[in-house]
Amino acid sequence: MLFDILKSRRSIRKFQNKEVEKEKIDVILKSALLSPSSRSIRPWQFIAVTDADLIRQLSLCRDPGSQFLAGAPLAIVVIADKDSSDVWIEDTSIAATMIQLTVQDLDLGSCWIQVRERFHTQQETAGDYIREVLEIPEQYSVECMIAIGYPAEEKKPYDENSLPYQKLHFNKF
């Protein structure tokens, strides 16, 4: 049940030294392609990175917050043609969420690494750094990367009794 997946999905930053099987990568990528997008424009594209050296380079895209990626066997970089849709940010965010839910359903772990609006250095954005490393054409913007692998840490599922119910409203605020 999706609700159980949502409760158990936690950000995983430590991964086992074990490859993610190609069959699982294929399911993850197909799930990304099934993501809804505004007016079905589908401005997103996905780069699955399994090369350890490239993943290590990607882990240096920003400081702090991305270094743990070096320990993941798989990274999916979520990009979009920013000129094709005025809501590319929302569309890529939905796709990244679909990726994370699929990963959880496959008994893998994941963590979102925000890239858009983050910096590699004072002069270079994290997105520009990643575009250079992965040879991504200029017309594409990088929204995020998803670190994926077999978890090497355990986190308890969310407790329904601890949810912030005060943030729910019915009919009016």
Sine and cosine of phi, psi and omega as CSV:
sin_phi,cos_phi,sin_psi,cos_psi,sin_omega,cos_omega
0.00,0.00,0.68,-0.73,-0.05,-1.00
-0.84,0.54,-0.62,0.78,0.00,-1.00
-0.86,0.52,-0.63,0.78,0.04,-1.00
-0.92,0.39,-0.61,0.80,0.06,-1.00
-0.90,0.44,-0.68,0.73,0.01,-1.00
-0.89,0.45,-0.65,0.76,0.01,-1.00
-0.92,0.38,-0.59,0.81,-0.09,-1.00
-1.00,0.03,-0.28,0.96,-0.03,-1.00
-0.95,0.31,0.87,-0.50,0.03,-1.00
-0.74,-0.67,0.39,-0.92,0.03,-1.00
-0.95,0.30,0.86,-0.51,-0.01,-1.00
-0.95,-0.31,0.81,-0.58,-0.03,-1.00
-0.89,-0.46,-0.01,1.00,0.04,-1.00
-0.82,-0.57,0.78,-0.63,-0.11,-0.99
-0.81,-0.58,0.51,-0.86,0.11,-0.99
-0.94,0.35,0.43,-0.90,0.06,-1.00
-0.99,0.13,0.94,0.33,-0.08,-1.00
-0.56,-0.83,0.78,-0.63,0.00,-1.00
-0.91,0.41,0.50,-0.86,0.16,-0.99
-1.00,0.05,0.80,-0.60,-0.06,-1.00
-0.88,0.48,0.57,-0.82,-0.01,-1.00
-0.84,0.55,-0.62,0.79,0.00,-1.00
-0.87,0.49,-0.64,0.77,0.02,-1.00
-0.95,0.32,-0.64,0.77,0.05,-1.00
-0.87,0.49,-0.67,0.74,0.02,-1.00
-0.87,0.49,-0.67,0.74,0.02,-1.00
-0.90,0.43,-0.67,0.74,0.01,-1.00
-0.87,0.49,-0.73,0.69,-0.04,-1.00
-0.93,0.36,-0.62,0.78,0.06,-1.00
-0.90,0.44,-0.62,0.78,0.05,-1.00
-0.89,0.47,-0.64,0.77,0.05,-1.00
-0.87,0.49,-0.67,0.75,0.00,-1.00
-0.93,0.37,-0.34,0.94,0.05,-1.00
-1.00,0.08,-0.04,1.00,-0.04,-1.00
-0.89,0.46,0.67,-0.74,0.08,-1.00
-0.94,0.35,0.48,-0.88,0.09,-1.00
-0.57,-0.82,0.43,-0.90,-0.03,-1.00
-0.86,0.50,0.79,-0.61,0.03,-1.00
0.83,0.56,0.36,0.93,-0.02,-1.00
0.80,0.60,0.54,0.84,0.02,-1.00
-0.95,0.32,-0.55,0.83,0.00,-1.00
0.79,0.61,0.90,0.44,-0.04,-1.00
-0.97,0.26,-0.15,0.99,-0.11,-0.99
-0.99,0.14,0.39,-0.92,0.21,-0.98
-0.61,-0.79,0.33,-0.94,-0.12,-0.99
-0.74,-0.68,0.71,-0.70,0.05,-1.00
-0.89,-0.46,0.92,-0.39,0.06,-1.00
-1.00,0.02,0.84,-0.54,-0.05,-1.00
-0.90,-0.44,0.86,-0.51,0.04,-1.00
-0.88,-0.47,-0.18,0.98,0.01,-1.00
-0.94,0.33,0.87,-0.49,-0.10,-1.00
-0.86,0.51,-0.60,0.80,0.00,-1.00
-0.93,0.37,-0.66,0.75,0.05,-1.00
-0.90,0.43,-0.65,0.76,0.03,-1.00
-0.88,0.47,-0.66,0.75,0.04,-1.00
-0.87,0.49,-0.69,0.73,0.04,-1.00
-0.89,0.46,-0.67,0.74,0.02,-1.00
-0.89,0.45,-0.54,0.84,-0.02,-1.00
-0.90,0.43,-0.26,0.97,0.00,-1.00
-1.00,-0.09,0.17,0.99,-0.13,-0.99
-0.91,0.41,-0.44,0.90,-0.01,-1.00
-0.43,-0.90,0.36,-0.93,0.01,-1.00
-0.67,-0.74,0.85,-0.53,-0.01,1.00
-1.00,-0.01,-0.01,-1.00,0.23,-0.97
0.95,-0.32,-0.10,0.99,-0.02,-1.00
-0.82,-0.57,-0.09,1.00,-0.11,-0.99
-0.88,0.47,-0.54,0.84,-0.02,-1.00
-0.88,0.47,-0.35,0.94,0.01,-1.00
-0.84,0.55,-0.50,0.87,-0.02,-1.00
-0.84,0.54,-0.41,0.91,0.00,-1.00
-1.00,-0.04,0.02,1.00,-0.01,-1.00
-1.00,-0.04,0.61,-0.79,0.04,-1.00
-0.99,0.14,-0.19,0.98,-0.04,-1.00
-0.57,-0.82,0.70,-0.71,0.15,-0.99
-0.79,-0.61,0.68,-0.73,0.13,-0.99
-0.91,-0.42,0.85,-0.53,0.01,-1.00
-0.99,-0.11,0.82,-0.57,-0.05,-1.00
-0.97,-0.25,0.89,-0.45,-0.05,-1.00
-0.81,-0.59,0.22,-0.98,0.05,-1.00
-0.47,-0.88,0.48,-0.87,0.16,-0.99
-0.98,0.20,0.98,-0.20,-0.13,-0.99
-0.91,0.41,-0.33,0.94,0.00,-1.00
-1.00,0.06,-0.17,0.99,-0.06,-1.00
-1.00,0.03,-0.28,0.96,-0.05,-1.00
-0.44,-0.90,0.65,-0.76,0.04,-1.00
-0.98,0.20,-0.16,0.99,0.00,-1.00
-0.86,-0.51,0.59,0.80,0.00,-1.00
-0.88,0.47,-0.53,0.85,0.01,-1.00
-0.90,0.43,-0.72,0.69,0.02,-1.00
-0.91,0.42,-0.69,0.73,-0.02,-1.00
-0.90,0.45,-0.66,0.75,0.03,-1.00
-0.94,0.34,-0.56,0.83,0.03,-1.00
-0.91,0.40,-0.65,0.76,0.06,-1.00
-0.88,0.47,-0.71,0.71,-0.01,-1.00
-0.89,0.46,-0.66,0.75,0.02,-1.00
-0.89,0.45,-0.61,0.79,0.05,-1.00
-0.92,0.40,-0.66,0.75,0.06,-1.00
-0.87,0.49,-0.64,0.77,0.05,-1.00
-0.87,0.50,-0.75,0.66,-0.04,-1.00
-0.90,0.43,-0.61,0.79,0.02,-1.00
-0.93,0.36,-0.62,0.78,0.06,-1.00
-0.91,0.43,-0.68,0.73,0.03,-1.00
-0.84,0.54,-0.72,0.70,0.01,-1.00
-0.88,0.47,-0.66,0.75,0.00,-1.00
-0.91,0.42,-0.42,0.91,0.02,-1.00
-1.00,0.00,0.19,0.98,0.00,-1.00
0.89,0.45,0.53,0.85,0.11,-0.99
-0.95,-0.31,0.13,-0.99,0.07,-1.00
-0.88,-0.47,0.35,-0.94,-0.01,-1.00
-0.46,-0.89,0.30,-0.95,0.13,-0.99
-0.49,-0.87,0.73,-0.69,0.04,-1.00
-0.97,0.23,0.71,-0.70,0.12,-0.99
-0.88,-0.47,0.94,-0.35,0.00,-1.00
-0.93,0.36,0.72,-0.70,0.00,-1.00
-0.88,-0.47,-0.75,0.66,-0.03,-1.00
-0.84,0.54,0.72,-0.69,0.00,-1.00
0.94,0.33,0.28,0.96,0.08,-1.00
-0.91,-0.41,0.30,-0.95,-0.12,-0.99
-0.84,-0.54,0.61,-0.79,0.12,-0.99
-0.99,0.12,-0.76,0.65,0.11,-0.99
-0.71,-0.71,0.02,-1.00,0.04,-1.00
-0.90,0.44,-0.43,0.90,-0.05,-1.00
-0.98,-0.18,-0.27,0.96,-0.11,-0.99
-0.78,-0.63,0.75,-0.66,0.04,-1.00
-0.96,0.27,0.35,-0.94,0.07,-1.00
-0.89,0.46,-0.62,0.79,0.02,-1.00
-0.89,0.45,-0.68,0.73,0.03,-1.00
-0.90,0.44,-0.64,0.77,0.04,-1.00
-0.87,0.49,-0.73,0.68,-0.01,-1.00
-0.91,0.41,-0.66,0.75,0.04,-1.00
-0.85,0.53,-0.63,0.77,0.02,-1.00
-0.93,0.37,-0.72,0.69,-0.03,-1.00
-0.87,0.49,-0.67,0.74,-0.09,-1.00
-0.99,-0.17,0.08,1.00,0.03,-1.00
0.84,0.54,0.72,0.69,0.01,-1.00
-1.00,0.10,0.76,-0.65,0.02,-1.00
-0.86,0.52,0.46,-0.89,-0.08,-1.00
-0.82,0.57,-0.54,0.84,-0.08,-1.00
-0.93,0.36,-0.20,0.98,-0.05,-1.00
-0.98,-0.17,0.64,-0.77,0.10,-0.99
-0.94,-0.33,0.56,-0.83,0.02,-1.00
-0.99,-0.11,0.85,-0.53,0.06,-1.00
-1.00,0.08,-0.78,0.63,-0.09,-1.00
-0.30,-0.95,0.13,-0.99,0.20,-0.98
-0.81,-0.59,0.54,-0.84,0.07,-1.00
-0.90,-0.43,0.88,-0.48,0.11,-0.99
-0.99,0.15,0.73,-0.69,-0.10,-1.00
-0.67,-0.75,0.62,-0.78,0.09,-1.00
0.08,-1.00,-0.05,-1.00,0.08,-1.00
-0.97,0.22,0.81,-0.58,-0.07,-1.00
-0.87,0.49,0.65,-0.76,0.13,-0.99
-0.92,-0.40,0.34,0.94,0.08,-1.00
-0.54,-0.84,0.47,-0.88,0.02,-1.00
-0.91,-0.41,0.71,-0.71,0.08,-1.00
-0.78,-0.63,0.66,-0.75,-0.02,-1.00
-0.93,0.36,0.55,-0.84,0.10,-1.00
-0.89,0.46,0.34,-0.94,0.08,-1.00
-0.91,0.42,0.57,-0.82,0.03,-1.00
-1.00,-0.09,0.85,-0.53,-0.01,-1.00
-0.83,0.56,-0.55,0.83,-0.03,-1.00
-0.94,0.34,-0.30,0.95,-0.03,-1.00
-0.99,-0.17,0.07,1.00,0.01,-1.00
-0.92,0.40,0.53,-0.85,-0.02,-1.00
-0.98,0.18,0.95,0.32,-0.06,-1.00
-0.85,0.52,-0.37,0.93,0.01,-1.00
-0.91,0.42,-0.20,0.98,0.01,-1.00
-1.00,0.00,0.00,1.00,0.03,-1.00
-0.99,-0.10,0.65,-0.76,-0.02,-1.00
-0.69,-0.73,0.52,-0.86,0.03,-1.00
-0.82,-0.57,0.77,-0.64,0.03,-1.00
0.93,0.38,-0.76,0.64,0.05,-1.00
-0.65,-0.76,0.29,-0.96,-0.02,-1.00
-0.86,0.50,0.00,0.00,0.00,0.00
